[in-house]
């Protein structure tokens, strides 16, 4: 009887010890601090030396716009996005007269957004015009531009909140709430990172408007909705990461604009960027980061 009790005590102690050892190997938290997450993300782009050597970027390819709801058809053509520091310029040229392309720019101080016809902007242009902080903070395009805010988010006085792991599109991703120094308002900005590589793979912007968006000439966009406000979501997805001048950058970039009218009507538009070329440190001295 004593031998049985003694054996049981040894087994119990051993089980407790093993449980403690196994528990110590589990990460202390699945919710890293903002500084830690950003540091790992930047390392995923490249070494500190490689990032410091990056002064400008030139991204080229073909942009195809597809109207999936609230409109029909598609249009496409070549696009180029160049950036240096906090400056960024994107222009796409289409062959259709009623939809000649997409364009937006930020010169470090002021944004300029294009029109597809006088007084009328595309859905993407309208979104960037109404939410200037997305362009001013370099969020659009992610790490495909030197203006990407995570390079210097603290100097920008932005705030980052790590929300932990969230399931998006069937995948567990780290979600970060991004709060720009200026703007924000009713716009919510979420950045998503692969928990294994810490690459930035997605951005979601959400906004709820109590009154009809696009009700004035300056806020007018194609595919207007009925009155009563709307729920708007813009998603950016990034993939196909490949080495570019000692940096690991995405070669796939897709935007999806989804607006649901609370009074009826909806719009769904997809902007698919097929990237053919990414050039690091091109000479951009002749580029004016402002649309005429």
FILUM-595111 format. One record per residue: x, y, z negated of N, C-alpha, C in turn; residue number from 1. Coordinates in Angstrom, 2 decimals. Each point is the difference from the previous one (the first is absolute). Example, Ala and Ser with C-alpha at 12.3 -4.5 7.8 and 13.67 -1.06 7.14 Angstrom:
! residues 2
13.19  -5.69  -7.80  -0.89  1.19  0.00  0.90  1.20  0.00  1
-0.35  1.05  0.72  0.82  1.19  -0.06  -0.77  1.09  -0.73  2
//
This chain:
! residues 292
0.84  -1.20  0.00  -0.84  1.20  0.00  0.86  1.24  0.00  1
1.07  0.00  -0.80  0.90  1.14  -0.05  0.71  0.17  1.35  2
0.40  -1.15  0.64  0.70  0.08  1.27  -0.90  0.63  1.07  3
-1.28  -0.37  -0.02  -0.93  0.58  0.97  -0.13  1.49  -0.19  4
-0.13  0.46  -1.27  -0.12  1.43  -0.30  1.25  0.74  0.43  5
1.18  -0.62  -0.27  1.27  0.64  0.35  0.12  0.15  1.52  6
-0.38  -1.06  0.73  0.07  0.04  1.46  -0.94  1.05  0.57  7
-1.20  0.06  -0.57  -0.97  1.00  0.45  0.51  1.42  -0.22  8
0.67  0.23  -1.13  0.53  1.33  -0.32  1.08  0.39  0.99  9
0.86  -0.97  0.36  1.06  0.29  0.97  -0.59  0.35  1.36  10
-0.99  -0.79  0.43  -0.63  0.26  1.28  -0.69  1.35  0.03  11
-0.66  0.35  -1.11  -0.69  1.28  -0.08  0.99  1.15  0.09  12
1.10  -0.12  -0.74  1.02  1.05  0.03  0.61  0.14  1.38  13
0.23  -1.16  0.64  0.57  0.03  1.34  -0.96  0.64  1.00  14
-1.27  -0.29  -0.12  -1.00  0.59  0.90  -0.07  1.51  -0.17  15
0.07  0.45  -1.26  -0.05  1.45  -0.26  1.23  0.68  0.58  16
1.16  -0.65  -0.17  1.24  0.58  0.53  -0.04  0.09  1.51  17
-0.49  -1.07  0.66  -0.08  0.01  1.45  -0.99  1.04  0.51  18
-1.10  0.14  -0.73  -1.00  1.01  0.39  0.59  1.39  -0.10  19
0.77  0.23  -1.07  0.64  1.31  -0.15  1.01  0.26  1.08  20
0.77  -1.04  0.37  1.00  0.16  1.06  -0.67  0.29  1.34  21
-1.08  -0.74  0.30  -0.71  0.21  1.26  -0.62  1.37  0.04  22
-0.54  0.45  -1.14  -0.64  1.32  -0.03  1.00  1.11  0.23  23
1.25  -0.21  -0.44  0.99  1.06  0.16  0.40  0.20  1.45  24
-0.27  -0.99  0.88  0.36  0.13  1.40  -1.07  0.72  0.81  25
-1.15  0.21  -0.56  -1.08  0.70  0.68  0.26  1.50  -0.04  26
-0.16  0.71  1.12  0.23  1.45  -0.02  -0.82  0.67  -1.08  27
0.60  1.01  -0.62  -0.66  0.69  -1.11  -1.28  0.68  0.45  28
-0.03  0.43  1.27  -1.18  0.71  0.48  -0.07  -0.10  1.51  29
-1.22  -0.12  0.53  -0.17  0.03  1.44  -0.35  1.41  0.46  30
0.26  0.96  -0.84  -0.29  1.40  0.29  1.25  0.83  -0.28  31
0.92  0.08  0.97  1.24  0.74  -0.23  -0.26  1.49  -0.16  32
0.95  0.68  -0.60  -0.09  1.45  -0.11  0.17  0.62  1.38  33
-0.50  1.22  0.15  0.04  0.67  1.29  1.43  0.13  0.51  34
0.92  0.41  -0.88  1.39  0.19  0.41  0.62  -1.32  0.48  35
-0.34  -1.10  -0.69  0.54  -1.30  0.37  -0.54  -0.46  1.34  36
-1.31  0.16  0.22  -0.60  -0.43  1.25  0.57  0.80  1.17  37
0.09  1.32  -0.16  0.52  0.84  1.08  1.45  -0.35  0.31  38
0.79  -0.23  -1.05  1.41  -0.35  0.20  0.13  -1.29  0.81  39
-0.83  -1.00  -0.32  0.05  -1.27  0.74  -0.49  0.20  1.43  40
-1.00  0.85  0.18  -0.49  0.29  1.35  1.08  0.67  0.85  41
0.70  0.96  -0.57  1.05  0.69  0.75  1.14  -0.95  0.34  42
0.33  -0.90  -0.93  1.03  -0.99  0.28  -0.44  -0.94  1.12  43
-1.32  -0.23  0.11  -0.51  -0.85  1.08  0.15  0.68  1.35  44
0.02  1.33  0.02  0.22  0.74  1.24  1.47  -0.07  0.39  45
0.88  0.19  -0.97  1.43  -0.03  0.27  0.79  0.42  -1.22  46
1.30  -0.13  0.08  0.85  0.42  -1.11  -0.06  1.51  -0.15  47
0.43  0.47  -1.17  0.01  1.44  -0.25  0.86  0.71  1.06  48
1.09  -0.62  0.40  0.89  0.60  1.00  -0.70  0.09  1.36  49
-0.69  -1.08  0.38  -0.71  -0.01  1.29  -1.13  1.01  0.01  50
-0.71  0.12  -1.11  -1.10  0.97  -0.06  0.53  1.43  0.04  51
1.12  0.25  -0.66  0.57  1.35  0.00  0.47  0.40  1.39  52
0.37  -0.99  0.81  0.48  0.29  1.35  -1.13  0.29  0.97  53
-1.25  -0.30  -0.40  -1.15  0.22  0.88  -0.40  1.47  -0.04  54
0.12  0.68  1.13  -0.35  1.42  0.09  -1.23  0.25  0.87  55
-0.25  -0.89  0.95  -1.13  0.19  0.90  -0.41  -1.34  0.59  56
-1.24  -0.06  0.49  -0.53  -1.22  0.62  -0.80  0.37  1.25  57
0.07  -0.88  0.99  -0.78  0.15  1.21  -0.69  -1.34  0.27  58
-1.32  -0.01  -0.09  -0.79  -1.22  0.19  -0.81  0.16  1.28  59
0.12  -0.97  0.91  -0.70  0.09  1.28  -0.73  -1.30  0.30  60
-1.06  0.13  0.78  -0.75  -1.19  0.39  -1.26  0.39  0.73  61
-1.01  -0.83  -0.15  -1.28  0.22  0.66  -1.11  -0.01  -1.05  62
-0.88  0.97  0.06  -1.13  0.10  -0.93  -1.28  -0.36  0.73  63
-0.72  -0.97  -0.54  -1.29  -0.39  0.55  -1.10  0.29  -1.02  64
-0.97  0.81  0.40  -1.13  0.33  -0.86  -1.22  -0.79  0.45  65
-0.62  -0.71  -0.94  -1.18  -0.80  0.31  -1.17  0.47  -0.84  66
-1.11  0.29  0.66  -1.22  0.42  -0.70  -0.86  -1.24  -0.23  67
-0.02  -0.47  -1.24  -0.64  -1.26  -0.33  -1.44  0.18  -0.48  68
-0.32  1.17  -0.51  -1.36  0.27  -0.48  -0.23  1.51  0.05  69
-1.19  0.41  0.38  -0.29  1.42  0.12  0.54  0.58  1.29  70
0.39  -0.87  0.91  0.55  0.40  1.29  0.47  -1.24  0.72  71
0.32  0.14  1.27  0.45  -1.15  0.77  1.22  0.39  0.81  72
0.71  -1.03  0.44  1.13  0.24  0.88  1.32  0.06  -0.73  73
1.03  0.30  0.76  1.36  0.08  -0.52  0.79  0.97  0.85  74
1.07  0.49  -0.56  0.90  0.90  0.72  1.39  -0.19  -0.56  75
1.00  0.19  0.82  1.36  -0.19  -0.48  1.03  0.67  0.85  76
1.22  0.02  -0.52  1.09  0.62  0.72  1.23  0.07  -0.88  77
1.10  0.52  0.51  1.24  0.05  -0.77  -0.09  0.96  -1.18  78
0.70  -0.32  -1.07  0.07  0.90  -1.15  1.44  0.07  -0.48  79
0.29  1.09  -0.69  1.31  0.18  -0.64  -0.21  0.72  -1.32  80
0.70  -0.46  -1.02  -0.03  0.67  -1.30  1.44  0.24  -0.43  81
0.33  1.27  -0.22  1.34  0.36  -0.43  -0.09  0.66  -1.37  82
1.06  -0.14  -0.78  0.00  0.57  -1.34  1.43  0.29  -0.43  83
0.13  1.02  -0.84  1.27  0.31  -0.65  -0.32  0.70  -1.31  84
0.57  -0.46  -1.08  -0.37  0.54  -1.30  -1.48  -0.17  -0.23  85
-0.67  1.08  -0.38  -1.45  -0.03  -0.23  -0.79  0.36  1.26  86
0.68  0.24  1.09  -0.67  0.40  1.24  -0.38  -1.22  0.82  87
-1.16  0.10  0.66  -0.48  -1.13  0.79  -0.86  0.51  1.16  88
0.11  -0.68  1.13  -0.79  0.34  1.19  -0.39  -1.29  0.70  89
-1.29  -0.15  0.30  -0.49  -1.16  0.75  -0.86  0.49  1.15  90
0.28  -0.51  1.19  -0.80  0.32  1.17  -0.22  -1.26  0.84  91
-1.25  -0.20  0.42  -0.36  -1.09  0.89  -0.73  0.59  1.19  92
0.33  -0.45  1.19  -0.58  0.52  1.23  -0.83  -1.07  0.69  93
-1.31  0.27  0.17  -0.88  -0.91  0.71  -0.35  0.58  1.37  94
-0.48  -0.86  0.88  -0.31  0.43  1.37  -1.46  0.42  0.16  95
-0.83  -0.12  -1.05  -1.41  0.35  0.09  -0.22  1.47  -0.33  96
-0.83  0.66  0.78  -0.20  1.45  -0.17  -0.78  0.33  -1.27  97
-0.94  -0.86  -0.41  -0.79  0.30  -1.19  0.67  -0.45  -1.29  98
1.13  -0.67  0.13  0.77  -0.44  -1.17  1.47  -0.03  0.41  99
0.64  1.17  0.03  1.37  0.09  0.54  1.08  -0.53  -0.92  100
-0.34  -0.33  -1.25  1.02  -0.56  -0.88  -0.16  0.40  -1.45  101
1.06  -0.19  -0.76  0.04  0.32  -1.42  1.24  0.84  -0.28  102
-0.10  0.93  -0.95  1.17  0.80  -0.34  -0.16  0.63  -1.38  103
1.10  0.02  -0.73  0.05  0.69  -1.28  1.46  0.30  -0.34  104
0.20  1.02  -0.83  1.37  0.40  -0.35  0.02  0.69  -1.35  105
1.18  -0.06  -0.63  0.24  0.73  -1.25  1.44  0.48  0.06  106
0.20  1.31  -0.15  1.34  0.59  0.15  0.72  0.23  -1.33  107
-0.50  -0.61  -1.05  0.58  0.18  -1.32  -0.76  1.01  -0.85  108
-0.84  0.80  0.66  -0.79  1.00  -0.71  -1.46  0.00  0.43  109
-0.23  -0.20  1.29  -1.34  0.12  0.54  -0.31  -1.16  0.93  110
-1.24  -0.49  -0.08  -0.45  -1.05  0.91  -0.69  0.62  1.21  111
0.11  -0.65  1.15  -0.78  0.36  1.18  -0.57  -1.30  0.57  112
-1.30  0.02  0.27  -0.70  -1.20  0.46  -0.60  0.27  1.37  113
0.10  -0.95  0.89  -0.49  0.19  1.35  -1.50  -0.11  0.13  114
-0.50  0.29  1.20  -1.40  -0.15  0.37  -0.08  -0.86  1.25  115
-1.04  -0.82  0.12  -0.17  -0.75  1.23  -0.74  0.83  1.04  116
-0.86  0.90  -0.46  -0.62  1.04  0.82  -0.11  1.23  -0.89  117
-0.18  1.19  0.55  -0.08  1.20  -0.85  -1.04  -0.14  -1.09  118
0.43  0.12  -1.25  -0.91  -0.07  -1.13  -0.34  -1.41  -0.46  119
0.56  -1.02  0.66  -0.33  -1.38  -0.37  1.26  -0.82  -0.17  120
0.09  -0.69  -1.12  1.14  -0.86  -0.30  -0.43  -1.47  0.00  121
0.98  -0.86  0.15  -0.26  -1.43  -0.16  -0.23  -0.29  -1.48  122
-0.43  -1.21  -0.30  -0.22  -0.38  -1.41  1.29  0.11  -0.81  123
1.11  -0.47  0.57  1.28  0.05  -0.71  0.46  1.44  -0.20  124
-0.10  0.81  1.03  0.39  1.41  -0.10  -0.88  0.73  -1.01  125
-1.29  -0.30  0.02  -0.92  0.63  -0.94  0.35  -0.37  -1.44  126
0.33  -1.27  -0.22  0.36  -0.46  -1.34  1.25  0.73  -0.50  127
1.02  0.10  0.84  1.24  0.66  -0.40  -0.20  1.50  -0.19  128
-0.88  0.59  0.78  -0.29  1.43  -0.16  -0.71  0.27  -1.32  129
-0.92  -0.88  -0.37  -0.77  0.19  -1.23  0.75  -0.44  -1.25  130
1.04  -0.79  0.18  0.79  -0.50  -1.14  1.48  0.26  0.27  131
0.36  1.26  -0.08  1.33  0.42  0.39  1.12  -0.63  -0.81  132
-0.30  -0.45  -1.23  1.04  -0.58  -0.84  0.53  -1.32  0.59  133
-0.80  -0.69  0.80  0.45  -1.25  0.60  1.16  0.26  0.96  134
-0.09  1.08  0.75  1.06  0.37  0.92  1.12  0.75  -0.71  135
-0.34  0.91  -0.88  1.01  0.80  -0.71  0.88  -0.87  -0.89  136
-0.55  -1.06  -0.57  0.78  -0.88  -0.87  0.66  -1.15  0.78  137
-0.17  -0.03  1.31  0.67  -1.02  0.80  -0.55  -1.39  -0.17  138
-1.26  -0.12  -0.42  -0.58  -1.32  -0.21  -0.31  -0.73  1.31  139
-0.47  0.75  0.99  -0.40  -0.61  1.26  1.23  -0.63  0.68  140
-0.14  -1.23  0.40  1.12  -0.69  0.66  0.93  -0.74  -0.92  141
-0.18  0.15  -1.32  0.83  -0.73  -0.94  1.48  0.23  0.21  142
0.78  -1.07  -0.11  1.46  0.10  0.12  0.46  0.19  1.43  143
-0.94  0.14  0.96  0.37  0.30  1.37  0.39  1.46  0.20  144
-0.07  0.79  -1.07  0.46  1.39  0.08  0.90  0.32  -1.18  145
0.90  0.95  0.20  0.89  0.43  -1.07  -0.76  0.76  -1.07  146
-1.24  0.39  0.30  -0.81  0.76  -0.96  -0.67  -0.89  -1.04  147
0.17  -1.31  0.10  -0.61  -0.95  -0.93  0.25  0.47  -1.43  148
-1.05  0.29  -0.78  0.17  0.66  -1.29  0.74  -0.80  -1.06  149
0.06  -1.32  0.14  0.67  -0.77  -1.04  1.51  0.17  0.03  150
0.52  0.63  1.06  1.42  0.34  0.00  0.31  1.04  -1.09  151
-0.96  0.88  -0.28  0.25  1.07  -0.99  -1.29  0.43  -0.70  152
-0.80  -0.98  -0.43  -1.32  0.28  -0.56  0.07  0.87  -1.26  153
1.05  -0.17  -0.80  0.11  0.80  -1.22  0.33  1.45  0.32  154
0.83  0.22  1.02  0.31  1.36  0.41  -1.24  0.69  0.58  155
-0.90  -0.77  0.55  -1.25  0.55  0.54  -1.03  0.25  -1.11  156
0.32  -0.43  -1.22  -0.93  0.12  -1.12  -1.28  -0.79  0.23  157
0.14  -1.11  0.72  -1.14  -0.91  0.16  -0.07  -0.92  -1.22  158
-1.16  -0.57  -0.23  -0.16  -0.95  -1.09  -0.36  -1.36  0.58  159
0.61  -1.03  -0.56  -0.25  -1.37  0.45  -0.46  -0.84  -1.18  160
-1.11  -0.68  0.18  -0.52  -0.93  -1.02  -0.02  -1.40  0.60  161
0.69  -0.93  -0.66  0.00  -1.39  0.45  -1.23  -0.69  -0.57  162
-0.87  -0.46  0.87  -1.27  -0.61  -0.42  0.11  -1.50  -0.18  163
1.15  -0.59  0.33  0.17  -1.44  -0.14  -0.33  -0.73  1.29  164
-0.10  -1.32  -0.08  -0.28  -0.82  1.17  -1.49  0.04  0.35  165
-0.30  0.23  1.27  -1.37  0.02  0.49  -0.06  -0.84  1.28  166
-1.10  -0.70  0.17  -0.16  -0.83  1.19  -0.59  0.87  1.12  167
0.76  0.08  1.10  -0.43  0.77  1.17  0.21  -0.85  1.23  168
-1.02  -0.14  0.80  0.07  -0.83  1.22  0.48  -1.41  -0.33  169
-0.41  -0.51  -1.16  0.35  -1.35  -0.41  1.40  -0.16  -0.56  170
0.72  1.12  -0.22  1.36  -0.06  -0.52  0.12  0.79  -1.29  171
0.82  -0.50  -0.91  0.29  0.72  -1.23  1.09  1.04  0.27  172
-0.32  1.26  -0.21  0.93  1.09  0.25  0.04  0.94  -1.19  173
1.15  0.62  -0.23  0.06  1.05  -1.02  -0.70  1.24  0.55  174
-0.93  0.53  -0.79  -0.68  1.23  0.41  0.52  1.17  -0.82  175
0.29  1.08  0.70  0.48  1.23  -0.64  -0.95  1.12  0.37  176
-0.47  0.73  -1.00  -0.81  1.19  0.26  0.94  1.19  0.14  177
-0.10  0.69  1.12  0.88  1.13  0.28  -0.78  1.30  -0.17  178
0.56  0.91  -0.81  -0.65  1.28  -0.26  0.92  1.12  0.44  179
-0.30  0.66  1.12  0.87  1.09  0.45  -0.08  1.20  -0.92  180
1.04  0.81  0.05  0.03  1.20  -0.84  -1.13  0.95  0.39  181
-0.17  0.19  1.29  -1.05  0.88  0.49  -1.07  -0.82  0.71  182
-1.20  0.47  -0.03  -1.07  -0.71  0.68  -0.53  -1.13  -0.84  183
-0.39  -1.05  0.67  -0.59  -1.14  -0.70  -1.50  0.10  0.05  184
-0.59  0.90  -0.82  -1.44  0.16  0.00  -0.71  -1.32  -0.17  185
-0.93  -0.28  0.92  -0.75  -1.26  -0.08  0.67  -1.11  0.80  186
1.20  0.26  0.53  0.71  -1.02  0.75  0.83  -0.87  -0.94  187
-0.16  -1.31  0.10  0.78  -0.94  -0.80  0.98  -0.71  0.92  188
1.25  -0.10  -0.46  1.08  -0.54  0.82  0.62  -1.20  -0.71  189
0.00  -1.14  0.67  0.56  -1.23  -0.57  1.08  -0.55  0.94  190
1.17  -0.26  -0.56  1.10  -0.63  0.73  0.13  -1.45  -0.46  191
0.27  -0.90  0.93  0.07  -1.43  -0.33  1.37  -0.56  0.41  192
0.55  -0.84  -0.90  1.34  -0.54  0.18  -0.01  -1.52  -0.17  193
0.76  -0.67  0.85  0.17  -1.45  -0.13  0.74  -0.29  -1.31  194
-0.55  -0.84  -0.89  0.64  -0.24  -1.30  1.32  -0.76  0.09  195
0.28  -0.63  1.14  1.25  -0.74  0.15  1.09  0.86  0.63  196
-0.35  0.77  1.02  1.00  0.80  0.71  -0.02  1.47  -0.40  197
-1.11  0.45  -0.59  -0.23  1.40  -0.36  -0.02  0.92  1.22  198
-0.28  -0.58  1.17  -0.22  0.82  1.19  -1.40  0.63  -0.06  199
-0.10  1.21  0.49  -1.29  0.67  0.08  -0.74  -0.54  1.22  200
-1.15  -0.65  -0.23  -0.71  -0.68  1.08  -1.36  0.61  0.29  201
-0.48  0.90  -0.86  -1.35  0.52  0.23  -0.22  1.28  -0.80  202
-0.79  0.90  0.58  -0.50  1.17  -0.71  -1.50  0.09  0.24  203
-0.75  0.28  -1.04  -1.45  0.21  0.13  -0.35  1.37  -0.56  204
-0.69  0.78  0.80  -0.53  1.30  -0.42  -1.53  -0.13  -0.06  205
-0.59  0.40  -1.10  -1.46  -0.05  -0.11  -0.53  1.37  -0.42  206
-1.16  0.31  0.51  -0.60  1.31  -0.28  -1.51  -0.09  0.12  207
-0.67  0.61  -0.94  -1.45  0.07  0.05  -0.41  1.46  0.10  208
-0.74  0.31  1.03  -0.46  1.36  0.23  -1.49  0.09  -0.26  209
-0.40  1.02  -0.76  -1.42  0.17  -0.32  -0.75  0.72  1.10  210
0.73  0.67  0.87  -0.64  0.68  1.13  0.63  -0.52  1.27  211
-0.63  0.26  1.11  0.45  -0.56  1.26  1.38  0.52  0.35  212
0.94  -0.91  0.25  1.31  0.40  0.48  -0.12  0.36  1.46  213
0.77  1.01  0.43  -0.06  0.43  1.38  -1.18  0.91  0.25  214
-0.49  0.71  -1.05  -1.16  0.85  0.18  0.35  1.36  0.58  215
1.28  0.41  -0.11  0.39  1.28  0.57  0.89  -0.24  1.20  216
0.29  1.06  0.76  0.82  -0.14  1.20  1.38  -0.50  -0.37  217
0.56  0.45  -1.13  1.35  -0.39  -0.40  0.03  -1.44  -0.49  218
-1.13  -0.51  -0.45  -0.06  -1.36  -0.54  -0.69  -0.95  0.98  219
-0.13  0.41  1.24  -0.72  -0.81  0.96  0.87  -1.13  0.54  220
-0.54  -1.19  0.07  0.71  -1.14  0.58  -0.94  -0.81  0.85  221
0.57  -0.81  0.88  -0.85  -0.83  0.85  -0.71  -1.05  -0.86  222
-1.16  -0.42  0.46  -0.73  -1.04  -0.72  -0.57  0.51  -1.30  223
-0.62  1.20  0.00  -0.54  0.55  -1.22  -1.11  -0.85  -0.59  224
-0.19  0.08  -1.32  -1.00  -0.80  -0.69  -1.19  0.85  -0.37  225
-1.03  -0.67  -0.42  -1.16  0.72  -0.47  0.28  0.70  -1.32  226
-0.89  0.90  -0.41  0.19  0.73  -1.25  -0.09  -0.91  -1.20  227
0.30  0.58  -1.18  -0.10  -0.77  -1.23  1.30  -0.50  -0.54  228
1.12  0.40  0.61  1.29  -0.41  -0.50  0.47  -1.30  0.62  229
1.20  -0.43  -0.43  0.57  -1.21  0.58  1.05  -0.60  -0.92  230
0.26  -1.28  0.19  1.13  -0.68  -0.61  1.02  -0.26  1.09  231
1.21  0.49  -0.21  1.04  -0.10  1.01  1.19  -0.80  -0.53  232
0.51  -0.88  0.83  1.21  -0.77  -0.33  0.93  0.02  1.20  233
1.25  0.33  -0.25  1.03  -0.11  1.02  1.06  -0.96  -0.53  234
0.27  -1.04  0.78  0.99  -1.00  -0.41  1.17  0.01  0.98  235
1.21  -0.03  -0.56  1.21  -0.17  0.79  0.61  -1.35  -0.35  236
0.34  -0.79  1.00  0.65  -1.29  -0.22  1.34  -0.02  0.72  237
1.00  -0.60  -0.68  1.35  -0.04  0.53  0.52  -1.44  -0.05  238
0.73  -0.39  1.02  0.56  -1.35  0.05  1.14  -0.07  1.00  239
0.43  -1.24  0.28  1.06  -0.20  0.97  1.30  0.67  -0.39  240
0.39  -0.11  -1.26  1.20  0.71  -0.48  1.25  -0.53  0.70  241
0.85  0.93  0.43  1.21  -0.36  0.74  1.11  0.99  -0.34  242
1.25  -0.42  0.12  1.12  0.90  -0.32  0.15  1.11  1.03  243
0.18  1.21  -0.49  0.24  1.18  0.83  1.12  0.81  -0.65  244
1.19  -0.07  0.55  1.12  0.78  -0.51  0.19  -0.21  -1.51  245
0.07  -1.28  -0.42  0.21  -0.41  -1.38  -1.21  0.26  -0.90  246
-1.14  0.34  0.60  -1.24  0.18  -0.74  -1.01  -1.06  0.46  247
-0.91  -0.38  -0.88  -1.06  -0.94  0.34  -1.31  0.78  0.11  248
-0.48  0.16  1.25  -1.16  0.84  0.26  -1.08  -0.79  0.72  249
-1.28  0.39  -0.17  -1.08  -0.70  0.70  0.01  0.33  1.49  250
-0.37  -0.98  0.80  -0.13  0.21  1.44  -1.45  -0.14  0.45  251
-0.89  -0.24  -0.95  -1.44  -0.07  0.27  -0.72  1.00  -0.89  252
-0.89  0.77  0.62  -0.71  1.06  -0.74  -1.41  0.12  0.57  253
-0.97  -0.23  -0.85  -1.41  0.09  0.41  -0.78  0.86  -0.99  254
-0.85  0.86  0.52  -0.90  0.79  -0.83  -1.44  -0.39  0.32  255
-0.82  -0.07  -1.03  -1.41  -0.30  0.19  -0.83  1.05  -0.75  256
-0.79  0.74  0.76  -0.84  1.07  -0.54  -1.43  -0.52  -0.09  257
-0.56  0.01  -1.22  -1.36  -0.53  -0.22  -0.79  1.02  -0.79  258
-1.06  0.52  0.61  -0.84  1.00  -0.66  -1.45  -0.47  0.03  259
-0.57  -0.11  -1.20  -1.39  -0.44  -0.15  -0.85  1.19  -0.42  260
-0.95  0.38  0.83  -0.87  1.11  -0.34  -1.04  -0.40  -1.03  261
-0.09  0.77  -1.09  -0.98  -0.32  -1.03  -1.42  0.25  0.49  262
-0.12  0.85  1.03  -1.32  0.27  0.57  -0.23  -0.78  1.29  263
0.86  -0.98  0.26  -0.13  -0.80  1.21  1.15  0.25  0.96  264
0.33  -1.01  0.76  1.06  0.12  0.98  1.35  -0.40  -0.57  265
0.88  -0.49  0.85  1.32  -0.39  -0.44  0.97  0.05  1.17  266
1.27  0.12  -0.34  1.06  0.07  1.02  1.16  -0.89  -0.43  267
0.50  -0.80  0.93  1.16  -0.83  -0.25  0.92  0.11  1.21  268
1.21  0.52  -0.24  0.98  0.20  1.06  1.33  -0.60  -0.43  269
0.65  -0.69  0.92  1.30  -0.59  -0.29  1.07  0.64  0.89  270
1.10  0.37  -0.64  1.15  0.58  0.71  1.15  -0.99  -0.15  271
0.37  -0.63  1.10  1.03  -1.04  -0.04  1.26  0.52  0.69  272
1.08  0.16  -0.79  1.27  0.47  0.53  0.89  -1.20  0.31  273
0.26  -0.21  1.28  0.93  -1.04  0.43  1.37  0.66  0.15  274
0.87  -0.21  -0.99  1.27  0.71  -0.05  1.05  -0.73  0.84  275
0.59  0.73  0.94  1.03  -0.55  0.87  1.41  0.37  -0.44  276
0.13  1.14  -0.67  1.34  0.51  -0.30  -0.01  0.80  -1.29  277
0.98  -0.24  -0.85  0.24  0.83  -1.19  1.46  0.41  0.04  278
0.23  1.28  0.09  1.36  0.53  0.07  0.32  0.77  -1.27  279
1.08  -0.38  -0.66  0.43  0.70  -1.21  0.97  1.12  0.35  280
-0.19  1.13  -0.64  0.87  1.17  0.11  0.13  0.56  1.42  281
-1.12  0.14  0.74  0.08  0.71  1.28  0.19  1.50  -0.24  282
0.46  0.69  0.99  0.16  1.46  -0.08  -1.37  0.65  0.26  283
-0.56  0.64  -1.02  -1.32  0.62  0.12  0.09  1.52  -0.09  284
1.16  0.55  0.30  0.21  1.45  -0.15  -0.92  0.81  0.91  285
-0.44  -0.60  1.11  -0.86  0.73  0.95  -1.48  -0.19  -0.28  286
-0.34  -0.81  -1.00  -1.41  -0.30  -0.29  -0.61  1.09  -0.88  287
-1.16  0.49  0.40  -0.77  0.94  -0.82  -1.11  -0.79  -0.67  288
0.04  -0.08  -1.30  -0.98  -0.82  -0.73  -1.28  0.79  -0.25  289
-0.54  0.52  1.11  -1.26  0.73  -0.07  -0.66  -0.08  1.36  290
-1.28  -0.32  0.03  -0.73  -0.10  1.26  -0.35  1.39  0.50  291
0.03  0.15  1.31  -0.33  1.29  0.61  -1.51  0.14  0.17  292
//
